[in-house]
Amino acid sequence: MKRKLAILGATGSVGKSTLDLVERSPERFEVVALTAASNTAALAEAAKRTGAGLAVIADEARLPELREALAGSDCRAAAGRDALIEAAAADADWVMAAIVGCAGLEPVMAAVEAGRTVALANKEALVTAGSLMTEAAARAGATILPVDSEHNAIFQCLAGSHSDDIARLVLTASGGPFRTLSSAQMAVVTPEQAVAHPNWSMGAKISVDSATMMNKGLELIEAHQLFGLPGERIDILVHPQSVIHSLVEFIDGSVIAQLGAADMRIPIAYALAWPKRMATPAERLDLARIGSLDFEPPDLGRFPALRLAREVLAAGGAAAIILNAANEIAVAAFLDRRIGFADIAATVARALETIDAGAPWSIAEVIDIDSQVREKTREIMPLLAS
């Protein structure tokens, strides 16, 4: 039988890579629902190509445009929050959760509570609401499969190993475009330089997160939620070639690593076909051509975001929500040239120092805290600059 799929965030980079794989194997997959934030043309085109039964645009003002684009097809158009939740809980076996930011929290939770297999590409779901998500998955019998290349690599390395066998997890980091720059040099970098990742093709926000290494801090928190290990047993190792995507060290001293090309279709395919595997068009790894692999510890002085993330993981409560929301506001301000590169981490640090919130008990509370943090962070930034 074909596996029924819902792809949330179908027009983003992860969504498009998922569609690429799905459309190469139409005999294996049936697309039942697709969503997008605002790109109605790309959403409608994908829905018609795949024969999706439901297409949802988050921006309600674009619903007439989507209906017009889908005219003559059998695909139903819908828009807004409730429609996104409907798509997430659709009659699908497998849900790709690739809606960026806290906008994806309610749809992800809807898919989890419906007992689906959820391929998770939304970092914020586990960073800001990890316990809520994992507890809901346990109650509903849902399966959460990591799609981030690092967490997917760990999942592959574990291959059913018992948690008692694990000594530590090692997340690798490319180091981003500023790995070798001094703090003074990084203080004057431009948004154009920050989004030019040396290995991966990603959106602007995550590219900046890679440049600050905040992405690795968020992945540290996410790894804790996914695999249940304390922060002191999760290490970060800078590996500029991005060939080894993560490693697992076992109690007997053995270390297993997952290697592959820097192509998101590899981890997506692993989640898409799990517990089996499927072919991808990704470039095959040629270690002889690569020649050597380099490693170094991260510099917490030049990349303070990593230190902040470890402090947040130790603090618990709402600290991760504050970290994530303040970072999103600061990154947006940097991309708009309203603050400098070094001000991103400084803004997050200030937010963590000055904003207080209790641990959330629901997704609604997570979203409310997130909204408050964003507002307060916008107030902090001008004071920081002065």
C-alpha positions in Angstrom: 0.0 0.0 0.0 1.1 3.6 -0.7 2.2 5.6 2.3 -0.1 8.6 2.7 1.7 11.9 3.3 1.0 15.4 4.5 3.8 17.9 3.9 3.6 21.0 6.1 5.8 23.8 4.7 5.8 22.3 1.2 7.3 25.3 -0.5 10.4 25.8 1.8 13.7 24.1 1.2 12.9 20.9 3.2 9.4 20.7 1.7 10.7 21.0 -1.8 13.3 18.3 -1.1 10.6 16.1 0.3 8.5 16.6 -2.8 11.5 15.8 -5.0 11.9 12.4 -3.4 8.1 11.7 -3.3 7.7 12.5 -7.0 10.6 10.2 -7.9 8.7 7.3 -6.3 4.9 7.9 -7.1 4.3 4.2 -6.7 5.2 4.4 -3.0 3.6 7.6 -1.8 0.3 9.4 -1.9 0.2 13.1 -1.0 -3.0 14.0 0.8 -2.3 17.5 2.1 0.2 20.3 1.4 0.7 23.6 3.2 2.6 26.9 2.7 3.0 30.2 4.4 2.3 32.6 1.5 3.6 31.2 -1.8 0.2 30.3 -3.4 1.7 29.7 -6.9 4.2 27.2 -5.8 1.7 25.5 -3.4 -0.9 25.2 -6.2 1.6 23.8 -8.6 2.8 21.2 -6.2 -0.7 20.2 -5.3 -1.7 19.7 -8.9 1.5 17.8 -9.7 1.0 15.4 -6.8 -2.8 15.1 -6.8 -3.1 16.4 -3.2 -6.6 16.5 -1.9 -6.0 19.6 0.3 -3.9 22.7 -0.1 -3.6 25.2 2.8 -2.2 28.7 2.8 -1.4 30.2 6.2 -2.1 33.7 5.0 -5.9 33.9 4.9 -5.8 36.9 2.6 -4.4 34.7 -0.1 -7.2 32.2 -0.1 -8.9 33.6 -3.2 -5.6 33.6 -5.0 -5.1 29.9 -4.1 -8.6 29.0 -5.1 -8.1 30.6 -8.5 -4.7 28.8 -9.0 -6.4 25.5 -8.2 -9.4 26.0 -10.4 -10.2 22.9 -12.5 -8.4 20.6 -10.1 -9.8 18.2 -7.5 -7.8 19.9 -4.7 -9.6 21.8 -2.0 -8.2 25.1 -0.9 -8.2 26.4 2.7 -6.4 29.0 4.7 -5.5 30.0 8.3 -4.7 28.4 11.6 -7.6 25.9 11.8 -6.9 24.7 8.2 -3.2 24.2 9.0 -4.2 22.0 12.0 -6.7 20.2 9.8 -3.9 19.4 7.3 -1.6 18.2 10.1 -4.2 15.8 11.4 -5.3 14.7 8.0 -5.7 11.0 7.2 -2.0 10.6 6.6 0.4 7.9 7.8 3.4 10.3 7.8 3.6 14.1 8.3 6.6 16.2 7.3 6.7 19.1 9.9 8.7 21.8 8.1 6.8 25.0 9.1 9.4 27.4 10.3 9.2 28.9 13.8 6.5 28.8 16.4 3.9 29.0 13.6 4.5 25.3 13.4 3.9 24.4 17.0 0.1 23.8 16.8 0.2 21.8 13.6 3.0 19.6 14.9 1.1 19.0 18.1 -2.0 18.2 16.1 -0.1 15.6 14.1 1.4 14.1 17.2 -1.9 13.9 19.0 -3.4 12.2 16.0 -0.8 9.4 16.5 1.0 10.1 13.2 4.6 9.4 12.3 6.0 12.9 12.4 9.2 13.7 10.5 10.3 16.7 12.4 12.2 19.5 10.6 10.9 22.2 12.9 13.5 22.9 15.6 11.2 25.1 17.6 8.8 22.2 18.4 11.3 20.4 20.6 13.3 23.5 21.7 10.4 25.4 23.1 7.9 22.6 23.8 10.0 19.4 24.0 8.4 17.8 27.1 4.9 18.7 25.9 5.6 17.1 22.5 7.3 13.9 23.7 4.7 13.3 26.4 1.9 13.8 23.9 3.7 11.4 21.5 3.8 8.8 24.2 0.1 9.1 25.0 -1.0 9.0 21.4 1.5 6.4 20.2 3.0 8.8 17.7 6.5 8.4 16.4 8.8 11.4 16.1 11.6 11.0 13.5 14.3 13.7 13.4 15.0 15.3 10.0 17.8 17.7 11.0 20.9 16.1 9.5 22.7 15.9 12.9 19.8 14.3 14.8 18.9 12.1 11.9 22.6 10.9 11.9 22.4 10.1 15.6 19.1 8.2 15.0 20.8 6.2 12.3 23.9 5.5 14.5 21.8 4.3 17.4 19.9 1.8 15.2 17.9 0.4 18.1 20.7 0.5 20.7 19.6 0.6 24.3 20.0 4.0 26.1 22.2 2.3 28.7 24.7 1.5 26.0 25.3 5.2 25.1 28.2 7.1 26.6 27.7 10.4 24.7 26.4 12.0 21.6 28.5 14.2 19.4 26.8 16.8 17.2 29.1 18.1 14.4 29.1 21.7 13.2 30.6 23.1 10.1 31.6 26.3 12.0 29.8 28.4 9.4 31.4 31.1 7.2 33.1 32.9 10.1 34.9 29.9 11.7 38.3 31.4 11.3 37.5 35.1 11.8 38.4 37.0 15.0 35.8 38.6 17.1 36.8 42.0 15.7 36.4 40.8 12.1 33.0 39.2 12.9 31.8 42.5 14.4 31.6 44.1 11.0 30.4 41.2 8.8 27.3 41.9 6.6 24.1 39.9 6.2 25.3 38.9 2.7 28.4 37.3 4.2 26.4 35.6 7.0 24.0 33.9 4.7 26.7 32.5 2.4 27.1 29.1 4.1 30.2 27.2 2.9 28.5 23.7 2.7 24.7 23.9 2.9 22.0 25.7 0.8 19.6 27.0 3.5 17.3 29.9 4.1 18.6 33.3 5.5 17.6 32.7 9.1 19.1 29.3 9.6 22.2 30.4 7.7 22.7 33.3 10.2 22.1 30.8 13.0 24.9 28.7 11.5 27.2 31.7 11.4 26.6 32.5 15.1 26.5 28.8 15.9 23.1 29.3 17.6 21.8 26.5 15.3 24.1 24.1 17.2 22.9 25.5 20.5 19.3 24.8 19.5 20.3 21.4 18.2 21.9 20.6 21.6 18.5 21.3 23.3 16.7 19.3 20.6 19.1 16.3 21.0 18.4 16.3 24.8 14.6 16.2 24.1 14.9 13.6 21.4 17.3 11.1 23.0 16.9 11.8 26.7 20.5 12.4 27.5 21.6 15.2 29.9 23.5 18.1 28.4 26.8 17.0 29.8 26.7 13.9 27.7 26.1 15.8 24.5 29.2 17.3 22.9 29.7 19.6 19.9 32.6 19.2 17.5 33.5 21.6 14.7 34.0 19.6 11.5 34.4 22.0 8.5 33.9 19.5 5.7 30.3 18.5 6.9 31.0 14.9 5.9 30.4 13.4 9.3 26.9 14.6 10.4 27.1 13.3 14.0 28.6 10.5 16.1 27.6 8.2 19.0 30.1 7.0 21.5 29.1 3.8 23.3 30.2 2.6 26.8 32.6 0.1 25.4 34.6 2.8 23.7 33.2 2.2 20.2 32.2 5.3 18.2 29.8 5.1 15.2 29.5 8.0 12.8 27.1 8.7 10.0 28.7 10.1 6.8 27.2 11.5 3.6 27.0 14.3 1.2 25.7 17.7 2.4 22.3 17.0 0.9 19.1 17.2 3.0 17.4 14.6 0.8 19.5 11.9 2.6 18.0 12.5 6.1 14.6 13.2 4.6 14.7 9.9 2.7 15.7 8.0 5.8 12.6 9.4 7.6 10.4 9.0 4.6 11.1 5.3 4.1 11.8 4.4 7.7 12.1 1.7 8.9 13.4 0.8 5.4 15.6 2.9 3.1 15.0 4.4 -0.3 17.3 5.5 -3.2 18.1 9.2 -3.5 19.8 11.2 -6.2 22.3 12.6 -3.7 26.0 12.7 -4.6 27.9 9.7 -3.5 30.6 10.1 -1.0 34.2 9.9 -2.4 36.5 9.8 0.6 39.6 9.4 -1.6 38.8 12.7 -3.3 38.0 14.4 0.0 41.3 13.2 1.3 41.1 14.3 5.0 38.6 15.2 7.6 39.3 18.0 10.2 38.0 18.5 13.7 38.4 21.2 16.4 36.5 22.2 19.5 34.1 25.2 19.3 35.4 28.5 20.5 32.9 29.7 23.1 34.5 33.1 23.3 33.9 33.9 19.6 30.6 32.0 19.5 28.8 32.8 22.8 25.5 31.3 21.5 26.7 27.9 22.4 27.4 28.9 26.0 24.0 30.5 26.2 22.3 27.3 25.0 24.0 25.1 27.6 23.0 27.5 30.3 19.4 27.4 29.0 19.4 23.6 28.9 20.6 23.6 32.6 18.0 26.2 33.6 14.9 24.5 32.2 11.5 26.2 32.5 10.8 28.7 29.9 14.5 29.6 29.2 14.6 27.8 25.9 11.5 29.7 24.7 13.2 33.0 25.6 16.4 31.9 23.8 14.6 30.9 20.6 12.3 33.9 20.4 14.9 36.5 21.3 17.3 34.9 18.7 14.6 35.1 16.0 14.0 38.8 16.6 17.7 39.6 16.8 18.5 37.7 13.6 15.7 39.5 11.7 17.1 42.8 13.0 20.6 41.9 11.8 19.2 40.9 8.3 17.5 44.3 8.2 20.8 45.9 9.2 19.4 47.4 12.4 22.0 45.6 14.6 25.4 44.2 14.1 26.4 40.5 14.0 27.8 40.5 17.5 24.6 42.1 18.8 22.6 38.9 18.0 24.1 36.9 20.9 24.2 40.0 23.1 20.5 40.6 22.6 19.7 37.0 23.4 21.9 37.2 26.6 20.1 40.3 27.7 16.7 38.8 27.1 17.7 35.8 29.2 18.8 38.1 32.0 15.8 40.4 32.0 12.8 38.3 31.0 11.2 36.0 33.5 8.5 33.4 32.7 7.3 30.1 34.3 7.4 26.7 32.6 4.5 26.3 30.1 1.8 23.7 30.6 0.4 23.8 27.1 1.2 24.8 23.6 -1.0 27.9 24.0 1.2 29.0 26.9 4.3 28.4 24.9 3.0 30.6 22.1 1.9 33.3 24.6 5.4 33.3 26.3 7.0 33.4 22.8 4.9 36.4 21.9 5.8 38.3 25.1 9.5 37.6 24.7 9.4 38.9 21.1 7.8 42.1 22.2 10.2 42.6 25.1 13.2 41.7 22.9 12.3 44.5 20.5 12.4 46.9 23.5 15.8 45.6 24.6 17.6 46.1 21.3 17.5 49.9 21.1 18.8 50.0 24.7 21.6 47.6 23.8 22.6 49.7 20.9 22.7 52.9 23.0 
